[in-house]
């Protein structure tokens, strides 16, 4: 009977497939970790720049109003300026999004370092990460933060592509 030869060929093919999938998984994990690190680095840039957004806005608004009012013989009302800056600060506050994105990144780390298959969970987490990054981008009124957001979006897109191949 040819069965022993067939069985040996099947076992060999399965062994090769297992090795290939293991190497592919390790490569995907390394790519995911690299993209995750890019997001973390850019998030640090955002954290560093975020407090300056309101201060910069206040200074620009004050200068603009001073320039507009200097020829009008009208004095700038400090309380109105404070109220306007306060409303702007509320609109552009990204601390909550930064906090949630940080939590998502930690959860992402624990999922990709686990030895169990969690592709669907990763897909959901990637959606949440993208949502937080998008919100940061739309709220933060700063060029450097916008550049960091673009880099984070590119990294999330790479993660999304890799996660499509995770079971």
DSSP file (Angstrom, degrees, kcal/mol; ACC not computed):
  #  RESIDUE AA STRUCTURE BP1 BP2  ACC     N-H-->O    O-->H-N    N-H-->O    O-->H-N    TCO  KAPPA ALPHA  PHI   PSI    X-CA   Y-CA   Z-CA
    1    1 A X              0   0    0      0, 0.0     3,-0.3     0, 0.0     4,-0.2   0.000 360.0 360.0 360.0 148.5    0.0    0.0    0.0
    2    2 A X    >>  +     0   0    0      1,-0.2     4,-2.2     2,-0.1     3,-0.6   0.450 360.0 102.3 -88.3  -2.6    1.1    3.6   -0.7
    3    3 A X  H 3> S+     0   0    0      1,-0.2     4,-3.5     2,-0.2     5,-0.3   0.879  74.3  55.2 -55.2 -46.3   -0.4    4.9    2.5
    4    4 A X  H 3> S+     0   0    0     -3,-0.3     4,-2.2     1,-0.2    -1,-0.2   0.896 111.7  45.3 -56.6 -39.1    2.8    5.2    4.5
    5    5 A X  H <> S+     0   0    0     -3,-0.6     4,-2.2    -4,-0.2    -1,-0.2   0.909 115.1  46.9 -68.7 -41.6    4.4    7.4    1.8
    6    6 A X  H  X S+     0   0    0     -4,-2.2     4,-2.7     2,-0.2    -2,-0.2   0.928 112.7  49.8 -64.4 -45.1    1.2    9.5    1.4
    7    7 A X  H  X S+     0   0    0     -4,-3.5     4,-2.8     1,-0.2     5,-0.2   0.910 110.9  49.5 -60.9 -42.9    1.0    9.9    5.2
    8    8 A X  H  X S+     0   0    0     -4,-2.2     4,-2.3    -5,-0.3    -1,-0.2   0.898 111.6  48.9 -63.5 -40.7    4.7   10.9    5.4
    9    9 A X  H  X S+     0   0    0     -4,-2.2     4,-2.5     2,-0.2    -2,-0.2   0.904 112.5  48.2 -65.1 -41.8    4.1   13.5    2.6
   10   10 A X  H  X S+     0   0    0     -4,-2.7     4,-2.7     2,-0.2     5,-0.2   0.936 112.1  48.4 -64.7 -46.1    1.1   14.9    4.3
   11   11 A X  H  X S+     0   0    0     -4,-2.8     4,-2.4     1,-0.2    -2,-0.2   0.907 112.5  49.2 -60.9 -41.9    2.8   15.1    7.7
   12   12 A X  H  X S+     0   0    0     -4,-2.3     4,-2.4    -5,-0.2    -1,-0.2   0.918 111.8  48.1 -63.3 -43.5    5.8   16.8    6.1
   13   13 A X  H  X S+     0   0    0     -4,-2.5     4,-2.5     2,-0.2    -2,-0.2   0.905 112.3  49.1 -64.3 -41.6    3.5   19.3    4.3
   14   14 A X  H  X S+     0   0    0     -4,-2.7     4,-2.6     2,-0.2    -1,-0.2   0.893 110.3  51.1 -64.8 -39.6    1.6   20.1    7.5
   15   15 A X  H  X S+     0   0    0     -4,-2.4     4,-2.4    -5,-0.2    -2,-0.2   0.922 111.6  47.1 -62.9 -44.0    4.9   20.6    9.3
   16   16 A X  H  X S+     0   0    0     -4,-2.4     4,-2.7     2,-0.2    -2,-0.2   0.899 112.0  50.6 -63.7 -40.7    6.1   23.0    6.7
   17   17 A X  H  X S+     0   0    0     -4,-2.5     4,-2.7     2,-0.2     5,-0.2   0.917 110.1  49.8 -62.6 -43.6    2.8   24.8    6.8
   18   18 A X  H  X S+     0   0    0     -4,-2.6     4,-2.2     2,-0.2    -2,-0.2   0.921 112.6  46.7 -61.7 -45.2    3.0   25.1   10.5
   19   19 A X  H  X S+     0   0    0     -4,-2.4     4,-2.5     2,-0.2     5,-0.2   0.912 112.5  50.2 -62.9 -43.1    6.5   26.5   10.4
   20   20 A X  H  X S+     0   0    0     -4,-2.7     4,-2.7     1,-0.2    -2,-0.2   0.931 111.8  47.2 -61.3 -46.2    5.5   28.9    7.6
   21   21 A X  H  X S+     0   0    0     -4,-2.7     4,-2.5     1,-0.2    -1,-0.2   0.864 110.7  52.9 -64.7 -36.1    2.5   30.2    9.6
   22   22 A X  H  X S+     0   0    0     -4,-2.2     4,-2.4    -5,-0.2    -1,-0.2   0.940 112.2  44.1 -64.9 -46.4    4.7   30.6   12.7
   23   23 A X  H  X S+     0   0    0     -4,-2.5     4,-2.3     2,-0.2    -2,-0.2   0.905 113.9  50.6 -64.3 -41.3    7.2   32.7   10.9
   24   24 A X  H  X S+     0   0    0     -4,-2.7     4,-2.5    -5,-0.2    -1,-0.2   0.901 110.8  49.7 -62.6 -41.0    4.5   34.7    9.2
   25   25 A X  H  X S+     0   0    0     -4,-2.5     4,-2.5     2,-0.2    -2,-0.2   0.899 110.3  49.7 -64.2 -42.1    2.9   35.3   12.6
   26   26 A X  H  X S+     0   0    0     -4,-2.4     4,-2.1     2,-0.2    -2,-0.2   0.893 112.1  48.6 -64.3 -39.3    6.2   36.4   14.1
   27   27 A X  H  X S+     0   0    0     -4,-2.3     4,-2.3     2,-0.2    -2,-0.2   0.917 111.9  48.5 -66.0 -43.7    6.7   38.8   11.2
   28   28 A X  H  X S+     0   0    0     -4,-2.5     4,-2.7     1,-0.2    -2,-0.2   0.900 110.4  51.9 -63.0 -40.7    3.2   40.2   11.5
   29   29 A X  H  X S+     0   0    0     -4,-2.5     4,-2.7     2,-0.2    -1,-0.2   0.913 109.1  49.9 -62.7 -42.1    3.7   40.6   15.3
   30   30 A X  H  X S+     0   0    0     -4,-2.1     4,-2.2     2,-0.2    -1,-0.2   0.911 111.6  48.5 -62.8 -42.0    6.9   42.6   14.7
   31   31 A X  H  X S+     0   0    0     -4,-2.3     4,-2.5     2,-0.2     5,-0.2   0.916 111.9  49.3 -63.1 -43.1    5.2   44.8   12.1
   32   32 A X  H  X S+     0   0    0     -4,-2.7     4,-2.5     1,-0.2    -2,-0.2   0.914 111.4  49.0 -62.4 -43.4    2.3   45.4   14.5
   33   33 A X  H  X S+     0   0    0     -4,-2.7     4,-2.1     2,-0.2    -1,-0.2   0.888 110.8  50.9 -63.9 -38.9    4.7   46.3   17.4
   34   34 A X  H  X S+     0   0    0     -4,-2.2     4,-1.9     2,-0.2    -2,-0.2   0.936 112.5  45.0 -64.5 -47.3    6.6   48.7   15.1
   35   35 A X  H  X S+     0   0    0     -4,-2.5     4,-2.0     1,-0.2    -2,-0.2   0.886 111.5  53.7 -64.2 -38.5    3.4   50.5   14.0
   36   36 A X  H  X S+     0   0    0     -4,-2.5     4,-2.3     1,-0.2    -1,-0.2   0.892 107.1  51.9 -61.6 -40.1    2.2   50.6   17.6
   37   37 A X  H  X S+     0   0    0     -4,-2.1     4,-2.6     2,-0.2    -1,-0.2   0.880 106.0  54.1 -65.5 -38.4    5.5   52.2   18.6
   38   38 A X  H  X S+     0   0    0     -4,-1.9     4,-2.5     2,-0.2     5,-0.2   0.926 109.2  48.6 -60.3 -44.3    5.1   54.9   15.9
   39   39 A X  H  X S+     0   0    0     -4,-2.0     4,-2.5     1,-0.2    -2,-0.2   0.928 111.0  50.4 -62.0 -44.4    1.7   55.7   17.3
   40   40 A X  H  X S+     0   0    0     -4,-2.3     4,-1.7     2,-0.2    -2,-0.2   0.916 111.2  48.4 -60.2 -43.8    3.2   55.9   20.8
   41   41 A X  H  X S+     0   0    0     -4,-2.6     4,-1.4     1,-0.2    -1,-0.2   0.922 114.0  45.5 -63.8 -44.1    6.0   58.2   19.7
   42   42 A X  H  X S+     0   0    0     -4,-2.5     4,-2.2     1,-0.2    -1,-0.2   0.844 108.2  57.3 -69.3 -32.5    3.6   60.5   17.9
   43   43 A X  H  X S+     0   0    0     -4,-2.5     4,-2.8    -5,-0.2    -1,-0.2   0.859 102.9  54.9 -65.2 -34.2    1.2   60.5   20.8
   44   44 A X  H  X S+     0   0    0     -4,-1.7     4,-2.2     2,-0.2    -1,-0.2   0.892 106.2  51.4 -63.9 -38.8    4.0   61.8   23.0
   45   45 A X  H  X S+     0   0    0     -4,-1.4     4,-2.3     2,-0.2    -2,-0.2   0.932 111.0  48.3 -60.8 -45.3    4.5   64.7   20.5
   46   46 A X  H  X S+     0   0    0     -4,-2.2     4,-2.7     1,-0.2    -2,-0.2   0.927 110.4  50.8 -61.2 -45.6    0.7   65.4   20.8
   47   47 A X  H  X S+     0   0    0     -4,-2.8     4,-0.6     1,-0.2    -1,-0.2   0.886 112.4  47.6 -59.7 -38.9    0.9   65.3   24.6
   48   48 A X  H  < S+     0   0    0     -4,-2.2     4,-0.3     1,-0.2    -1,-0.2   0.887 118.5  38.9 -69.7 -39.4    3.8   67.7   24.6
   49   49 A X  H >X S+     0   0    0     -4,-2.3     3,-1.3     1,-0.2     4,-0.7   0.777  95.9  81.1 -84.2 -27.7    2.2   70.2   22.2
   50   50 A X  H >X S+     0   0    0     -4,-2.7     3,-1.3     1,-0.3     4,-0.6   0.853  87.9  53.1 -53.4 -45.5   -1.4   70.0   23.4
   51   51 A X  H 3X S+     0   0    0     -4,-0.6     4,-0.8     1,-0.3    -1,-0.3   0.802 105.7  56.3 -63.1 -25.2   -1.0   72.4   26.4
   52   52 A X  H <> S+     0   0    0     -3,-1.3     4,-2.9    -4,-0.3     5,-0.3   0.675  88.0  77.9 -79.3 -16.7    0.5   75.1   24.1
   53   53 A X  H <X S+     0   0    0     -3,-1.3     4,-2.3    -4,-0.7    -1,-0.2   0.934  97.9  41.5 -60.3 -47.9   -2.5   75.1   21.8
   54   54 A X  H  X S+     0   0    0     -4,-0.6     4,-2.8    -3,-0.3    -1,-0.2   0.917 115.5  50.1 -67.4 -43.5   -4.7   77.2   24.1
   55   55 A X  H  X S+     0   0    0     -4,-0.8     4,-2.4     1,-0.2    -2,-0.2   0.921 112.2  47.9 -60.5 -44.4   -1.9   79.6   25.1
   56   56 A X  H  X S+     0   0    0     -4,-2.9     4,-2.6     2,-0.2    -1,-0.2   0.913 111.8  49.8 -63.4 -43.0   -1.0   80.1   21.4
   57   57 A X  H  X S+     0   0    0     -4,-2.3     4,-3.0    -5,-0.3     5,-0.3   0.927 110.2  50.7 -61.5 -45.1   -4.6   80.8   20.5
   58   58 A X  H  X S+     0   0    0     -4,-2.8     4,-2.8     1,-0.2     5,-0.2   0.928 112.1  47.1 -58.6 -46.6   -4.9   83.3   23.4
   59   59 A X  H  X S+     0   0    0     -4,-2.4     4,-2.4     2,-0.2    -1,-0.2   0.918 114.5  46.1 -63.3 -44.1   -1.8   85.1   22.3
   60   60 A X  H  X S+     0   0    0     -4,-2.6     4,-2.7     2,-0.2    -2,-0.2   0.920 114.6  47.7 -64.8 -43.4   -2.9   85.2   18.6
   61   61 A X  H  X S+     0   0    0     -4,-3.0     4,-2.9    -5,-0.2     5,-0.3   0.920 112.0  49.6 -64.0 -43.8   -6.4   86.3   19.5
   62   62 A X  H  X S+     0   0    0     -4,-2.8     4,-2.6    -5,-0.3    -1,-0.2   0.931 113.4  46.1 -60.5 -46.0   -5.1   89.0   21.8
   63   63 A X  H  X S+     0   0    0     -4,-2.4     4,-2.6    -5,-0.2    -2,-0.2   0.920 113.5  49.0 -63.9 -44.0   -2.8   90.3   19.2
   64   64 A X  H  X S+     0   0    0     -4,-2.7     4,-2.3     2,-0.2    -2,-0.2   0.929 114.2  44.9 -62.1 -46.6   -5.4   90.2   16.5
   65   65 A X  H  X S+     0   0    0     -4,-2.9     4,-2.6     2,-0.2    -2,-0.2   0.902 112.3  51.8 -66.1 -40.6   -8.0   92.1   18.6
   66   66 A X  H  X S+     0   0    0     -4,-2.6     4,-1.5    -5,-0.3    -2,-0.2   0.926 111.3  48.0 -60.6 -44.6   -5.4   94.6   19.8
   67   67 A X  H  < S+     0   0    0     -4,-2.6     4,-0.5     1,-0.2    -2,-0.2   0.902 114.3  46.3 -63.0 -41.3   -4.4   95.3   16.2
   68   68 A X  H  < S+     0   0    0     -4,-2.3     3,-0.3     1,-0.2    -2,-0.2   0.872 117.9  41.5 -68.5 -37.2   -8.1   95.7   15.1
   69   69 A X  H >X>S+     0   0    0     -4,-2.6     5,-1.3     1,-0.2     3,-0.8   0.613  91.1  83.9 -89.9 -12.7   -9.1   97.9   18.0
   70   70 A X  T 3<5S+     0   0    0     -4,-1.5     3,-0.5     1,-0.3    -1,-0.2   0.859  97.6  40.7 -63.6 -35.3   -6.0  100.2   18.2
   71   71 A X  T 345S+     0   0    0     -4,-0.5    -1,-0.3    -3,-0.3    -2,-0.1   0.567 108.9  62.7 -86.5  -8.8   -7.4  102.5   15.5
   72   72 A X  T <45S-     0   0    0     -3,-0.8    -1,-0.2     2,-0.2    -2,-0.2   0.490 101.5-126.3 -94.7  -4.5  -10.9  102.4   16.8
   73   73 A X  T  <5 +     0   0    0     -4,-0.6     2,-0.4    -3,-0.5    -3,-0.1   0.888  66.9 133.0  57.3  40.0  -10.2  103.9   20.2
   74   74 A X      < -     0   0    0     -5,-1.3     2,-0.3     0, 0.0    -1,-0.2  -0.963  52.2-133.1-121.1 138.6  -11.8  100.9   21.9
   75   75 A X        -     0   0    0     -2,-0.4     2,-0.4    -3,-0.1    -9,-0.0  -0.707  23.2-113.0 -93.9 143.2  -10.2   99.1   24.7
   76   76 A X        -     0   0    0     -2,-0.3     2,-0.7     1,-0.1     3,-0.1  -0.579  25.6-132.4 -74.8 127.3  -10.0   95.3   24.8
   77   77 A X     >  -     0   0    0     -2,-0.4     4,-1.9     1,-0.2     3,-0.3  -0.728  10.5-155.8 -83.1 113.3  -12.2   93.8   27.5
   78   78 A X  H  > S+     0   0    0     -2,-0.7     4,-2.5     1,-0.2    -1,-0.2   0.844  92.1  55.6 -59.6 -34.6  -10.0   91.2   29.4
   79   79 A X  H  > S+     0   0    0      2,-0.2     4,-2.5     1,-0.2    -1,-0.2   0.889 106.2  50.2 -67.1 -37.9  -13.1   89.3   30.5
   80   80 A X  H  > S+     0   0    0     -3,-0.3     4,-2.5     2,-0.2    -1,-0.2   0.906 111.1  49.6 -64.6 -41.1  -14.4   88.8   27.0
   81   81 A X  H  X S+     0   0    0     -4,-1.9     4,-2.7     2,-0.2     5,-0.2   0.929 111.4  48.5 -62.6 -45.2  -10.9   87.6   25.9
   82   82 A X  H  X S+     0   0    0     -4,-2.5     4,-2.5     1,-0.2    -2,-0.2   0.912 111.6  50.1 -61.8 -42.8  -10.9   85.1   28.8
   83   83 A X  H  X S+     0   0    0     -4,-2.5     4,-2.3     2,-0.2    -2,-0.2   0.924 112.3  46.8 -62.6 -45.1  -14.4   83.9   28.0
   84   84 A X  H  X S+     0   0    0     -4,-2.5     4,-2.3     2,-0.2    -2,-0.2   0.921 113.9  47.3 -63.4 -44.9  -13.5   83.4   24.3
   85   85 A X  H  X S+     0   0    0     -4,-2.7     4,-2.7     1,-0.2    -1,-0.2   0.881 110.5  53.5 -64.9 -37.9  -10.3   81.6   25.2
   86   86 A X  H  X S+     0   0    0     -4,-2.5     4,-2.0    -5,-0.2    -2,-0.2   0.913 109.0  47.9 -63.4 -43.3  -12.1   79.4   27.7
   87   87 A X  H  X S+     0   0    0     -4,-2.3     4,-2.0     2,-0.2    -2,-0.2   0.908 112.7  49.4 -63.9 -41.0  -14.7   78.4   25.1
   88   88 A X  H  X S+     0   0    0     -4,-2.3     4,-2.2     1,-0.2    -2,-0.2   0.920 108.1  53.8 -62.6 -43.0  -11.9   77.6   22.7
   89   89 A X  H  X S+     0   0    0     -4,-2.7     4,-0.6     1,-0.2    -1,-0.2   0.888 108.4  49.8 -60.2 -40.0  -10.1   75.5   25.3
   90   90 A X  H >< S+     0   0    0     -4,-2.0     3,-0.6     1,-0.2    -1,-0.2   0.907 111.9  48.3 -64.5 -41.3  -13.2   73.5   25.9
   91   91 A X  H 3< S+     0   0    0     -4,-2.0    -2,-0.2     1,-0.2    -1,-0.2   0.836 118.1  38.9 -68.7 -32.9  -13.6   72.8   22.2
   92   92 A X  H 3< S+     0   0    0     -4,-2.2     2,-0.4    -5,-0.1    -1,-0.2   0.315  79.0 128.4-105.2   9.8  -10.0   71.8   21.6
   93   93 A X    <<  +     0   0    0     -3,-0.6     4,-0.2    -4,-0.6     3,-0.1  -0.530  25.2 171.0 -68.3 119.8   -9.4   69.8   24.8
   94   94 A X     >  +     0   0    0     -2,-0.4     4,-2.5     1,-0.1     5,-0.2   0.213  43.4 107.4-115.2  12.7   -8.0   66.4   23.7
   95   95 A X  H  > S+     0   0    0      1,-0.2     4,-2.4     2,-0.2     5,-0.2   0.892  80.1  51.1 -60.4 -40.3   -7.0   65.0   27.1
   96   96 A X  H  > S+     0   0    0      2,-0.2     4,-2.5     1,-0.2    -1,-0.2   0.919 111.7  46.9 -63.8 -43.2   -9.8   62.5   27.1
   97   97 A X  H  > S+     0   0    0      2,-0.2     4,-2.7     1,-0.2     5,-0.2   0.894 111.5  51.6 -65.9 -39.8   -8.9   61.2   23.6
   98   98 A X  H  X S+     0   0    0     -4,-2.5     4,-2.3     2,-0.2    -2,-0.2   0.924 111.2  48.3 -61.2 -44.3   -5.2   61.0   24.6
   99   99 A X  H  X S+     0   0    0     -4,-2.4     4,-2.0    -5,-0.2    -2,-0.2   0.924 113.5  45.9 -63.1 -46.0   -6.2   59.0   27.7
  100  100 A X  H  X S+     0   0    0     -4,-2.5     4,-2.6     2,-0.2    -2,-0.2   0.909 112.2  50.9 -65.8 -41.2   -8.4   56.6   25.7
  101  101 A X  H  X S+     0   0    0     -4,-2.7     4,-2.4     1,-0.2    -1,-0.2   0.900 108.4  52.8 -63.4 -39.7   -5.8   56.1   23.0
  102  102 A X  H  X S+     0   0    0     -4,-2.3     4,-2.0    -5,-0.2    -1,-0.2   0.918 110.2  48.0 -59.9 -44.1   -3.2   55.3   25.6
  103  103 A X  H  X S+     0   0    0     -4,-2.0     4,-2.5     1,-0.2    -2,-0.2   0.912 110.4  51.6 -62.8 -42.7   -5.5   52.7   27.1
  104  104 A X  H  X S+     0   0    0     -4,-2.6     4,-2.6     1,-0.2    -2,-0.2   0.898 108.8  51.1 -61.3 -40.2   -6.2   51.3   23.6
  105  105 A X  H  X S+     0   0    0     -4,-2.4     4,-2.3     2,-0.2    -1,-0.2   0.891 110.2  48.9 -65.3 -39.2   -2.4   51.0   22.9
  106  106 A X  H  X S+     0   0    0     -4,-2.0     4,-2.0     2,-0.2    -2,-0.2   0.919 112.8  47.2 -65.3 -43.2   -1.9   49.2   26.2
  107  107 A X  H  X S+     0   0    0     -4,-2.5     4,-2.2     1,-0.2    -2,-0.2   0.897 110.1  53.8 -64.2 -39.6   -4.7   46.8   25.4
  108  108 A X  H  X S+     0   0    0     -4,-2.6     4,-2.6     1,-0.2     5,-0.2   0.924 107.0  51.9 -59.1 -46.2   -3.3   46.3   21.9
  109  109 A X  H  X S+     0   0    0     -4,-2.3     4,-1.5     1,-0.2    -1,-0.2   0.921 110.4  47.7 -56.4 -46.2    0.1   45.4   23.4
  110  110 A X  H  X S+     0   0    0     -4,-2.0     4,-0.7     1,-0.2    -1,-0.2   0.866 112.1  50.0 -68.1 -34.3   -1.4   42.8   25.7
  111  111 A X  H >< S+     0   0    0     -4,-2.2     3,-0.7     1,-0.2    -2,-0.2   0.938 111.9  45.7 -69.1 -46.1   -3.4   41.3   22.8
  112  112 A X  H 3< S+     0   0    0     -4,-2.6    -1,-0.2     1,-0.2    -2,-0.2   0.733 112.5  51.3 -74.1 -18.2   -0.5   40.9   20.4
  113  113 A X  H 3< S+     0   0    0     -4,-1.5    -1,-0.2    -5,-0.2    -2,-0.2   0.608  91.7  96.0 -89.8 -10.6    1.7   39.5   23.0
  114  114 A X  S << S-     0   0    0     -3,-0.7     4,-0.1    -4,-0.7    -3,-0.0  -0.434  75.2-135.9 -73.8 153.7   -0.9   36.8   24.0
  115  115 A X  S    S+     0   0    0     -2,-0.1     2,-0.2     2,-0.1    -1,-0.1   0.426  75.9  91.2 -91.9   1.1   -0.5   33.5   22.4
  116  116 A X  S    S-     0   0    0     -5,-0.2     2,-0.5     1,-0.1    -2,-0.1  -0.634  86.5-101.2 -97.7 157.9   -4.2   33.1   21.5
  117  117 A X        +     0   0    0     -2,-0.2     3,-0.1     1,-0.1    -2,-0.1  -0.632  47.6 158.6 -79.2 123.6   -5.9   34.1   18.3
  118  118 A X     >  +     0   0    0     -2,-0.5     4,-2.1    -4,-0.1     5,-0.2  -0.173  14.7 140.6-141.3  43.7   -7.7   37.4   18.7
  119  119 A X  H  > S+     0   0    0      1,-0.2     4,-2.3     2,-0.2     5,-0.1   0.889  74.8  49.4 -57.5 -45.4   -8.2   38.9   15.3
  120  120 A X  H  > S+     0   0    0     47,-0.2     4,-2.2     1,-0.2    -1,-0.2   0.895 110.0  51.4 -63.6 -40.7  -11.7   40.2   15.8
  121  121 A X  H  > S+     0   0    0      1,-0.2     4,-2.4     2,-0.2    -1,-0.2   0.905 110.3  49.8 -63.1 -40.6  -10.7   41.9   19.0
  122  122 A X  H  X S+     0   0    0     -4,-2.1     4,-2.7     2,-0.2    -2,-0.2   0.902 107.9  53.8 -64.0 -41.0   -7.8   43.6   17.2
  123  123 A X  H  X S+     0   0    0     -4,-2.3     4,-1.8     1,-0.2    -2,-0.2   0.929 110.9  45.8 -59.4 -45.3  -10.1   44.8   14.4
  124  124 A X  H  X S+     0   0    0     -4,-2.2     4,-2.1     1,-0.2    -1,-0.2   0.923 112.7  50.4 -63.2 -44.4  -12.4   46.4   16.9
  125  125 A X  H  X S+     0   0    0     -4,-2.4     4,-2.6     1,-0.2    -2,-0.2   0.881 107.3  53.8 -63.0 -39.2   -9.5   48.0   18.8
  126  126 A X  H  X S+     0   0    0     -4,-2.7     4,-2.6     2,-0.2    -1,-0.2   0.899 107.2  52.0 -62.5 -40.8   -8.0   49.4   15.6
  127  127 A X  H  X S+     0   0    0     -4,-1.8     4,-2.2     1,-0.2    -2,-0.2   0.925 111.0  47.5 -59.8 -44.5  -11.4   51.1   14.8
  128  128 A X  H  X S+     0   0    0     -4,-2.1     4,-2.3     2,-0.2    -2,-0.2   0.901 111.0  50.8 -64.8 -41.3  -11.4   52.6   18.3
  129  129 A X  H  X S+     0   0    0     -4,-2.6     4,-2.5     1,-0.2     5,-0.2   0.930 110.8  48.9 -61.4 -45.1   -7.8   53.8   17.9
  130  130 A X  H  X S+     0   0    0     -4,-2.6     4,-2.7     1,-0.2    -2,-0.2   0.900 109.5  52.7 -62.3 -40.7   -8.6   55.4   14.5
  131  131 A X  H  X S+     0   0    0     -4,-2.2     4,-2.2     2,-0.2    -1,-0.2   0.921 110.9  46.2 -61.3 -45.3  -11.6   57.1   16.0
  132  132 A X  H  X S+     0   0    0     -4,-2.3     4,-2.4     2,-0.2    -2,-0.2   0.916 113.3  49.1 -65.1 -42.5   -9.6   58.7   18.9
  133  133 A X  H  X S+     0   0    0     -4,-2.5     4,-2.4     1,-0.2    -2,-0.2   0.911 110.6  51.2 -63.3 -42.2   -6.8   59.8   16.5
  134  134 A X  H  X S+     0   0    0     -4,-2.7     4,-2.2     2,-0.2    -1,-0.2   0.914 110.0  49.1 -60.0 -44.0   -9.4   61.3   14.2
  135  135 A X  H  X S+     0   0    0     -4,-2.2     4,-2.2     2,-0.2     5,-0.3   0.907 109.3  52.0 -64.3 -41.9  -11.0   63.2   17.0
  136  136 A X  H  X S+     0   0    0     -4,-2.4     4,-2.7     1,-0.2    -1,-0.2   0.933 110.7  49.6 -57.8 -45.0   -7.6   64.5   18.2
  137  137 A X  H  < S+     0   0    0     -4,-2.4    -2,-0.2     1,-0.2    -1,-0.2   0.871 113.0  44.9 -63.3 -38.1   -6.9   65.7   14.6
  138  138 A X  H  < S+     0   0    0     -4,-2.2    -1,-0.2    -5,-0.1    -2,-0.2   0.796 119.5  40.9 -79.0 -26.6  -10.3   67.5   14.3
  139  139 A X  H  < S+     0   0    0     -4,-2.2     2,-0.4    -5,-0.2    -2,-0.2   0.872  95.4  83.1 -86.6 -40.0  -10.1   69.2   17.8
  140  140 A X     <  -     0   0    0     -4,-2.7     2,-1.1    -5,-0.3   -47,-0.1  -0.522  61.1-159.7 -76.9 123.0   -6.4   70.2   18.0
  141  141 A X        +     0   0    0     -2,-0.4     2,-0.3   -49,-0.1    -1,-0.1  -0.534  54.4 105.3 -99.9  65.1   -5.8   73.5   16.2
  142  142 A X     >  -     0   0    0     -2,-1.1     4,-2.1    -5,-0.2     5,-0.1  -0.992  64.1-141.7-151.6 134.9   -2.1   73.0   15.8
  143  143 A X  H  > S+     0   0    0     -2,-0.3     4,-2.2     2,-0.2     5,-0.2   0.916 104.0  49.3 -64.0 -45.6    0.2   72.2   12.8
  144  144 A X  H  > S+     0   0    0      1,-0.2     4,-2.1     2,-0.2    -1,-0.2   0.887 111.7  48.9 -65.3 -38.1    2.6   70.0   14.7
  145  145 A X  H  > S+     0   0    0      2,-0.2     4,-2.6     1,-0.2    -1,-0.2   0.901 109.0  54.3 -66.1 -39.1   -0.3   68.0   16.2
  146  146 A X  H  X S+     0   0    0     -4,-2.1     4,-2.1     2,-0.2    -2,-0.2   0.902 107.8  49.4 -60.4 -41.2   -1.8   67.7   12.7
  147  147 A X  H  X S+     0   0    0     -4,-2.2     4,-2.0     2,-0.2    -1,-0.2   0.919 111.5  48.8 -63.7 -42.8    1.5   66.2   11.4
  148  148 A X  H  X S+     0   0    0     -4,-2.1     4,-2.4     1,-0.2    -2,-0.2   0.891 109.3  53.3 -63.1 -39.5    1.6   63.8   14.4
  149  149 A X  H  X S+     0   0    0     -4,-2.6     4,-2.6     2,-0.2    -1,-0.2   0.901 106.9  51.8 -62.8 -41.3   -2.0   62.8   13.7
  150  150 A X  H  X S+     0   0    0     -4,-2.1     4,-2.3     2,-0.2    -1,-0.2   0.929 110.3  48.2 -61.3 -45.0   -1.2   62.0   10.0
  151  151 A X  H  X S+     0   0    0     -4,-2.0     4,-2.1     1,-0.2    -2,-0.2   0.899 112.2  49.4 -62.1 -40.4    1.7   59.8   11.1
  152  152 A X  H  X S+     0   0    0     -4,-2.4     4,-2.6     2,-0.2    -2,-0.2   0.900 109.6  51.5 -65.9 -39.7   -0.5   58.0   13.6
  153  153 A X  H  X S+     0   0    0     -4,-2.6     4,-2.3     2,-0.2    -2,-0.2   0.906 109.3  50.3 -63.4 -41.1   -3.2   57.5   10.9
  154  154 A X  H  X S+     0   0    0     -4,-2.3     4,-1.9     2,-0.2    -1,-0.2   0.914 111.8  47.9 -62.2 -42.1   -0.7   56.0    8.6
  155  155 A X  H  X S+     0   0    0     -4,-2.1     4,-2.3     2,-0.2    -2,-0.2   0.897 110.9  50.5 -66.4 -40.2    0.5   53.6   11.3
  156  156 A X  H  X S+     0   0    0     -4,-2.6     4,-3.0     1,-0.2    -1,-0.2   0.887 108.2  53.5 -64.8 -37.7   -3.1   52.6   12.2
  157  157 A X  H  X S+     0   0    0     -4,-2.3     4,-2.2     2,-0.2    -1,-0.2   0.903 108.5  49.2 -63.9 -40.0   -3.7   51.9    8.5
  158  158 A X  H  X S+     0   0    0     -4,-1.9     4,-2.3     2,-0.2    -2,-0.2   0.921 111.9  49.4 -61.7 -43.4   -0.7   49.6    8.5
  159  159 A X  H  X S+     0   0    0     -4,-2.3     4,-3.0     1,-0.2    -2,-0.2   0.932 108.7  52.8 -60.9 -45.3   -2.0   47.9   11.6
  160  160 A X  H  X S+     0   0    0     -4,-3.0     4,-1.4     1,-0.2    -1,-0.2   0.907 109.2  49.2 -57.7 -43.5   -5.4   47.5   10.0
  161  161 A X  H  < S+     0   0    0     -4,-2.2     4,-0.4     1,-0.2    -1,-0.2   0.916 114.2  45.3 -62.7 -43.3   -3.9   45.9    6.9
  162  162 A X  H >< S+     0   0    0     -4,-2.3     3,-1.4     1,-0.2     4,-0.2   0.886 108.3  56.5 -67.3 -38.6   -1.9   43.5    9.1
  163  163 A X  H >< S+     0   0    0     -4,-3.0     3,-1.7     1,-0.3    -1,-0.2   0.805  93.6  69.0 -65.7 -28.5   -4.9   42.7   11.3
  164  164 A X  T 3< S+     0   0    0     -4,-1.4    -1,-0.3     1,-0.3    -2,-0.2   0.785 101.5  48.0 -58.8 -25.6   -6.8   41.6    8.3
  165  165 A X  T <  S+     0   0    0     -3,-1.4     2,-0.4    -4,-0.4    -1,-0.3   0.429  91.5  98.3 -95.1  -0.4   -4.4   38.6    8.1
  166  166 A X    <         0   0    0     -3,-1.7   -49,-0.0    -4,-0.2   -44,-0.0  -0.739 360.0 360.0 -91.9 134.6   -4.7   37.7   11.8
  167  167 A X              0   0    0     -2,-0.4   -47,-0.2   -48,-0.1    -1,-0.1   0.459 360.0 360.0 -84.4 360.0   -7.1   34.9   12.7
